[in-house]
Amino acid sequence: IEGKIFEFCDGIYYPSQAEIDIVRSVFTVTKPARTLTPYIYDNFPARSTDWMNRQGLMFIGNFYHVPNVDAVLWFLEDIWPEVLKSLHGIVFSIAGQDPPESITSQHSDHVNVVGWISEEELNELYARCKMMVAPLRYGAGLKGKIVEAMYHGLPVVTTSIGAEGLEGTGHILQITDDAAAFAQKIIDLYANETELQRSSETSVEY
């Protein structure tokens, strides 16, 4: 369908370079094909940098989107137990519309299944958490949740799929596809105020 649409267009735009690369490799494209990256922020208010008073991790996503369900379940099953062994008492907050029973059933003292929240409540969650996790194992395009977290100056631990389309963020985002390494990156970053601040500042600059 997309290939047919290309024949009738004057230009082709996708939100990440990775997708433009796929278009150019799969189709015979004679029209201009370019990235139109949706960085939609032009107002950057001051953010709290009191990392000692921030607590816990967060995830945000619409759970109608199956990659978000897979990401949270993988995190809870293979990553979170290792994090809790080193970071006692922290809470993982899961926000987003319609989490399935496989996720809501894991609500506990350490897992807060928030569900749908307002924009104001989401901003408050960004302000009180210490970092965002985005353990996405599949999915296409640029991930809005990571762009939004970076806008809020929240350090992010993610996968190569999560970082797709965000060129030049290897020194900003914590990126790994291995569960044990993912847990270790969270543990190492959580108490490192210097690195948290550096990540926050470079995220907003990006």
C-alpha positions in Angstrom: 0.0 0.0 0.0 2.8 2.4 0.9 4.6 1.6 -2.3 1.5 2.5 -4.3 1.0 5.7 -2.4 4.6 6.7 -3.2 3.8 6.7 -6.9 1.2 9.5 -6.4 3.2 11.7 -4.0 5.5 14.6 -4.7 7.6 13.8 -1.6 8.0 11.2 1.1 8.5 12.0 4.8 8.9 9.8 7.8 9.6 10.7 11.4 12.9 8.8 11.6 15.9 8.3 9.3 15.7 4.5 10.0 12.4 4.4 8.1 13.6 6.5 5.3 16.6 4.1 4.9 14.1 1.2 4.7 12.0 3.0 2.1 15.1 3.6 -0.1 16.3 0.0 0.3 12.9 -1.7 -0.4 11.3 0.5 -3.0 12.5 2.2 -6.2 12.0 5.7 -5.0 12.2 8.5 -7.6 10.7 11.2 -5.3 12.5 13.1 -2.5 12.5 11.0 0.7 13.4 12.8 3.8 13.2 12.7 7.6 10.8 15.2 9.3 11.6 14.7 12.9 8.7 15.6 15.3 10.6 17.6 17.9 7.6 19.7 18.9 8.9 21.6 21.9 9.8 25.3 21.9 9.2 26.2 25.5 11.7 24.8 28.1 10.7 25.7 31.7 13.2 25.2 34.5 13.3 21.6 35.9 14.1 20.5 39.4 17.6 19.1 39.7 17.2 17.8 43.2 17.9 14.2 42.4 18.1 13.1 46.0 14.4 13.9 46.4 13.3 12.2 43.2 12.3 8.6 43.6 11.6 5.6 41.4 11.3 4.7 37.7 8.4 5.3 35.3 7.0 4.0 32.0 4.4 5.7 29.8 2.5 4.1 27.0 -0.8 3.3 25.4 -1.4 -0.4 26.1 -3.6 -0.9 23.0 -0.1 -0.8 21.3 1.2 -4.4 21.8 5.0 -3.4 21.9 4.3 -1.4 25.1 2.7 -4.5 26.7 5.7 -6.6 25.7 8.1 -4.0 27.0 6.5 -3.8 30.5 6.2 -7.6 30.9 9.8 -8.2 29.8 10.9 -5.5 32.3 8.9 -6.9 35.2 9.9 -10.5 34.5 13.6 -10.2 33.5 14.9 -6.8 34.7 13.0 -5.5 37.7 13.8 -8.3 40.1 17.5 -7.7 39.6 17.0 -3.9 40.1 15.2 -4.5 43.4 18.1 -6.7 44.7 20.3 -3.5 44.7 17.8 -0.7 45.0 15.5 -1.7 47.9 12.2 0.1 48.3 12.0 1.9 44.9 8.8 2.0 42.9 8.2 1.4 39.2 5.2 3.5 38.0 3.4 2.3 34.9 1.2 5.0 33.3 -0.9 4.7 30.2 -4.4 3.8 28.9 -5.9 0.3 29.4 -3.1 -1.8 30.8 -4.1 -5.5 30.5 -4.7 -7.9 33.4 -1.2 -9.4 32.8 0.2 -6.0 34.0 -2.5 -4.8 36.5 -2.2 -8.1 38.3 1.4 -7.2 39.2 0.4 -4.1 41.2 2.3 -4.2 44.5 4.3 -2.1 47.0 7.0 -1.9 44.3 4.9 -1.8 41.1 2.4 1.1 40.8 0.1 0.5 37.9 -1.2 4.0 37.5 -3.2 3.5 34.3 -4.6 6.6 32.4 -3.6 9.9 33.9 -4.2 13.5 32.9 -1.5 15.7 31.3 -1.0 17.5 34.6 -0.6 14.3 36.5 1.8 13.0 33.9 3.9 16.2 34.3 4.0 15.6 38.1 5.1 12.0 37.5 8.0 13.2 35.3 8.9 15.7 38.0 9.1 13.2 40.8 10.7 10.1 39.2 14.4 9.7 38.8 14.4 8.1 35.4 12.3 6.7 32.5 12.7 3.1 31.3 11.6 2.2 27.8 12.5 -1.5 27.4 11.0 -1.8 23.9 11.9 -5.0 22.0 10.1 -4.2 18.8 8.1 -1.4 17.2 8.7 1.1 14.4 9.6 4.7 14.1 10.6 7.4 16.5 9.3 6.8 20.0 7.4 9.8 21.3 7.7 8.7 24.9 11.5 9.1 24.8 11.4 12.5 23.1 8.9 13.6 25.8 11.1 12.3 28.6 14.1 14.0 27.2 12.1 17.2 27.0 11.4 16.9 30.7 15.1 16.3 31.4 14.5 12.8 32.7 17.3 10.3 32.1 16.3 7.4 30.0 17.3 3.7 29.9 16.2 2.0 26.7 16.9 -0.4 23.9 18.2 0.0 20.4 14.6 -0.1 19.2 13.7 2.6 21.7 16.5 4.8 20.5 15.7 4.3 16.8 15.4 7.6 14.9 17.2 9.6 17.6 20.5 10.0 15.9 23.5 11.0 18.0 22.0 10.1 21.4 24.5 7.4 22.3 26.1 9.7 24.8 22.8 10.8 26.3 20.5 7.7 26.5 21.5 4.5 28.3 21.1 1.9 25.5 21.2 -1.9 25.8 19.2 -4.9 24.5 20.4 -7.3 27.2 18.2 -7.7 30.3 21.1 -8.0 32.8 22.9 -5.0 31.3 19.6 -3.0 31.3 19.2 -3.7 35.1 22.8 -2.8 35.7 22.5 0.5 33.9 19.6 1.5 36.1 21.4 0.5 39.2 24.6 2.4 38.2 22.7 5.5 37.2 20.2 5.7 40.0 22.6 7.0 42.7 25.0 8.8 40.4 23.8 12.4 40.8 26.6 13.8 38.5 25.6 11.5 35.7 21.9 12.0 36.2 22.4 15.8 35.9 24.6 15.4 32.9 22.1 13.2 31.2 19.3 15.6 32.1 21.1 18.6 30.7 22.2 17.0 27.5 18.7 15.6 26.9 17.2 19.1 27.0 20.0 20.4 24.8 19.3 17.7 22.2 
